[in-house]
Amino acid sequence: MDAFGLIAKAAVAWPEVWMGYPDHALKVYGNLIEASEMLRNEEIAIEARRFRDAFNEGMKYRPPFENMAWTMANGDKQVIPHNQIPDSQLCYDCAGKHLSSASVAWDQTQNGQPASWIDLIGNLAHAEEHLIEEHEDLAGEIRKDRKNVWKAVLEGCDIPRPEFEMHLMEVSNLARTKQ
């Protein structure tokens, strides 16, 4: 996962913390810390610690995810080797949920909510992560869509529509054959 994917995953997990899933706070913090280490960016680490400290005190703090993404050096070029994902992470339902959420976020970007691009990218990253272990080709197609969205955001172009239906149909077929 590259640093931008980690920041996007943190942004997607942030609202879940306040919707009754406090264990997702660790995802927000951990993804931001990992991104800061990859980029050697102390500002991201400071934001991660601010989030952690506010959470521990029962206060809401939303790190400036969009600013982190915009200020990343070299766009989406820094990649780390993918870690082994436990079998419990290979979840077709989860991949389908994230692809569906990404589709909703794309619709929102087209309907005047431009900040939804970070949810779009984060959900594509989550779907990719759920599939990479056993379905590298499909995960690679989703990654390609994610990188195309990020490139459009950086260039200020229209955000291209990822192949949501095609990916969802493939995930559905994989789930049926796995049963």
C-alpha positions in Angstrom: 0.0 0.0 0.0 1.3 3.4 -0.9 1.2 6.4 1.5 -1.8 8.0 -0.2 -3.7 4.8 0.2 -2.9 4.8 3.9 -4.1 8.3 4.4 -7.3 7.6 2.4 -7.9 4.5 4.6 -7.5 6.6 7.7 -10.0 9.1 6.3 -12.5 6.4 5.6 -12.1 4.9 9.1 -12.4 8.2 10.9 -16.2 8.6 10.8 -16.6 4.9 11.8 -14.9 5.8 15.1 -17.7 8.2 16.0 -20.5 5.9 14.7 -19.9 3.3 17.4 -16.7 1.5 16.3 -14.1 2.9 18.6 -11.6 0.1 17.6 -11.3 1.9 14.3 -9.4 4.7 16.1 -6.4 2.4 15.9 -6.8 2.1 12.1 -6.8 5.9 11.8 -3.8 6.4 14.0 -1.8 3.4 12.6 -2.4 4.3 9.0 -1.3 7.9 9.6 1.8 6.9 11.5 2.7 4.4 8.7 2.2 7.1 6.0 4.3 9.6 8.0 7.1 7.0 8.3 7.0 6.2 4.6 7.1 9.8 3.6 9.4 10.9 6.5 6.8 13.6 7.2 6.6 14.7 10.8 3.5 16.9 10.2 1.4 13.8 9.4 2.8 12.1 12.6 1.9 15.2 14.6 -1.7 15.1 13.3 -1.8 11.3 14.1 -0.8 12.0 17.7 -3.3 14.9 18.0 -6.0 12.5 16.9 -4.8 9.8 19.3 -4.6 12.2 22.3 -8.1 13.7 21.5 -9.6 10.2 21.2 -8.1 9.1 24.5 -9.7 12.2 26.1 -13.1 11.5 24.6 -12.9 14.4 22.2 -13.5 14.5 18.4 -10.6 15.6 16.3 -10.6 15.2 12.5 -7.1 15.3 11.0 -6.8 17.4 7.8 -6.8 14.4 5.5 -7.3 16.4 2.3 -4.3 18.7 3.2 -2.1 15.7 3.9 -3.0 14.2 0.5 -2.4 17.4 -1.4 0.9 18.1 0.1 2.4 14.6 -0.5 5.6 14.7 -2.5 5.7 12.9 -5.8 2.0 11.9 -5.8 1.4 8.2 -5.7 4.9 6.9 -6.4 6.0 5.6 -3.1 4.9 2.0 -2.7 5.6 -0.5 0.1 5.5 -4.2 -0.3 2.1 -5.7 0.6 2.0 -7.5 3.9 0.4 -10.9 4.2 -3.3 -10.4 4.8 -4.9 -13.0 7.1 -7.6 -15.2 5.6 -10.2 -13.3 7.7 -9.4 -10.2 5.6 -10.3 -12.0 2.4 -13.9 -11.1 2.5 -16.0 -10.8 -0.6 -18.8 -9.1 1.3 -16.4 -6.5 2.6 -14.9 -5.9 -0.9 -18.4 -5.5 -2.3 -19.3 -3.1 0.5 -16.3 -0.9 -0.2 -16.9 -1.0 -4.0 -20.5 0.1 -3.3 -19.4 2.8 -1.0 -16.8 4.0 -3.5 -19.6 4.2 -6.1 -21.7 6.4 -3.8 -18.6 8.6 -3.2 -18.0 9.0 -6.9 -21.7 10.0 -7.4 -21.2 12.6 -4.7 -18.1 14.1 -6.4 -20.2 14.5 -9.6 -23.1 16.2 -7.6 -21.1 19.1 -6.2 -19.4 17.4 -3.2 -15.7 17.5 -4.4 -14.3 16.5 -1.0 -15.9 13.0 -1.5 -12.9 12.0 -3.6 -11.0 11.0 -0.5 -13.8 8.6 0.4 -13.8 7.2 -3.1 -10.1 6.5 -3.0 -10.1 5.1 0.5 -12.9 2.7 -0.3 -11.2 1.5 -3.4 -8.0 0.9 -1.3 -10.0 -1.1 1.2 -11.6 -3.2 -1.6 -8.2 -3.8 -3.1 -6.8 -4.9 0.2 -9.5 -7.5 0.8 -8.8 -9.1 -2.6 -5.0 -8.9 -3.1 -4.1 -12.2 -1.4 -6.0 -14.5 -3.6 -7.2 -12.3 -6.5 -4.2 -10.2 -7.5 -5.5 -9.4 -11.0 -8.8 -8.0 -9.7 -7.1 -6.1 -7.0 -4.7 -4.7 -9.6 -7.7 -3.4 -11.7 -9.1 -1.7 -8.7 -5.7 -0.2 -7.9 -5.5 1.1 -11.4 -8.9 2.8 -11.0 -7.7 4.2 -7.6 -4.5 5.6 -9.2 -6.5 7.1 -12.1 -8.8 8.9 -9.7 -5.8 10.2 -7.7 -4.1 11.4 -10.9 -7.3 13.3 -11.9 -7.5 14.9 -8.5 -3.9 16.1 -8.6 -4.3 17.4 -12.2 -7.6 19.1 -11.3 -9.4 17.1 -14.1 -12.8 15.4 -14.0 -12.6 12.3 -11.9 -13.0 9.3 -14.1 -15.7 6.7 -13.2 -14.2 3.4 -12.0 -15.6 0.2 -13.3 -17.8 -0.4 -10.2 -20.3 -2.7 -11.8 -17.7 -4.9 -13.5 -15.7 -5.2 -10.3 -18.8 -6.0 -8.2 -19.9 -8.6 -10.7 -16.5 -10.3 -10.5 -16.5 -10.2 -6.7 -20.0 -11.7 -6.7 -18.9 -14.5 -9.0 -15.8 -15.2 -6.9 -18.0 -15.4 -3.7 -20.3 -17.9 -5.4 -17.5 -20.2 -6.6 -15.9 -20.0 -3.1 -19.0 -21.4 -1.4 
